[in-house]
């Protein structure tokens, strides 16, 4: 018996809805929009069609606050800086580690390691 692989094109609405059904607390809608565009850009630049895997994305990417990131990754920051200065230090750390995707109104969207 031959096994047939079928593909479905996922638009932004489908992408967001899948996360709301399976993992509603992982990302804000803003972060999901950013991730959708991010994956589209990767697919286009590499000439591939990625497989859509909500659980896999949740394992590889996260959205969190600056303070939680400082604690989770033991990021050394200058606490004499104001809030924007501390945020800039965290964004620099994530960028240097090739983890930063984009800042969101909630916090930061990043790749987990």
Secondary structure, 3 states (H helix, E strand, C coil): CCCCCCCCCCCHHHHHHHHHHHCCCCCCHHHHHHHHHHHHHHHHHHCCCCCCCHHHHHHHEEEECHHHHHHHCCCCCCCCCCHHHHHHHHHHHHHHCCCEEEECCCCEEEECC
